[in-house]
Amino acid sequence: MNDPLKKLRARIDALDGRVLELLNERAALAQSVGHLKSGSKYRPAREAQVLRRLADSNRGPLSKQAVRRLFAEIMSACRALEDGIQVAYLGPQGTYSEEAAVKHFGGNAQFHPCASIDEVFRQVESGQTAYGVVPIENSTEGSIARTHDLLFATPLKLCSEVLLPVHHCLMSKSGKAAGIKKIVSHSQSLGQCNQWLSRHYARADRVPVVSNAEAALQVAKDGSAAAIASKIAAAVYGLKIIARNIEDEPQNTTRFLVIAAHEAEPSGQDKTSLVLSTRNVPGAIHGLLAPLAQYGVSMTRLESRPARTGRWEYLFYIDIEGHQLDPAVAKALAKLRDKSAFLKILGSYPAGTA
């Protein structure tokens, strides 16, 4: 081994020792902070501010994304010294919901897979877990109806947002492209890969199931089928990947929300989600949007859902920039409350990053 390589490795070893010492110093300080706080050690706004500051001050060569993931794991390990956070997600193991949960809470949280989105809500509402991670919309296939309906019905609040780039893989027991008679996956994933499937497997039956991980589990028992799922699911269920990145849109992203019994404090870069209904009068929709324009509040999303209280009656789900405690947002919400027949603030939370 030449001397320059020895010297570089020696410097790396020395730096590793310093990093370890600093990490333990940080962990001790986090413990001290934890002793002074009551309730959960997870503070969405504080953690979002820390990750944002570190990513913005990063000068490389590590990417901002790598810095955020690295420090999310550090904070996760520090939290675990005090109390293990319990997190429910749409299972089984190997789903994108699990990937989103790990991305947000780090690998030291205690994760609980659930059979349905309804069960995730029940786990959090009953106090069996402190948090739940649920999908709300995909950039290609649109919104998740069941999540919207449950947000309307539950007393739980939104406290965080997770944006997960989604890259689908086609997998099977053999890993061979030939002989596939059916392709199993969640309906959203089948839609996100529609063009690719039409080009490569036009004759194969497409079978929707409750989750991508469930698809991988089924395909592990069926040699004539293939699943669309993540590379993590392939590893979990012992499948071989036939093709990678088969989604039709390269920027395919799923947005997840974190539900809890508490709300998040302002972080400086926040969103507020609400659901409302209008009075049945001319110009009602325009009247709802006017307060946002009046106070300079940007709306990032508007979606309607049947209200199920009467024929042709609708609920409107709206996302706006800012926290409900921000002065301009608070004034706009007060005006909206006066103009709407019903208004529920689902929560204010730090805006997520992909």
Buried (B, 14 or more C-beta within 10 A) or exposed (E): EEEEEEEEEEEEEEEEEEEEEEEEEBBEEBEEBBEEEEEBBBBBBBBBBBBBEBBEEBEEEEEBEEBBBEBBBBBBBBBBBBBEBBBBBBBBBBBBBBBBBBBBBBEBBEBBBBEEBBBBBBBBBEEEBBBBBBBBBBBBBEBBEBBBBBBBEBEBBBBBBBBBBBBBBBBBBBEEEEEBEBBBBBEBBBBBBBEBBEEBBEEBEBBEBBBBBBBBBBBBEBBEBBBBBBBBBBEBBEBEBBBEEBBBBEEBBBBBBBBBBBBBBBBEBBBBBBBBBBEEEEEBEEBBBBBBEEBEBEEEBEBEBEBEEEEEEBBBBBBBBBBBEBEBBBBBBEBBBEBBEBBBBBBBBBBBBE
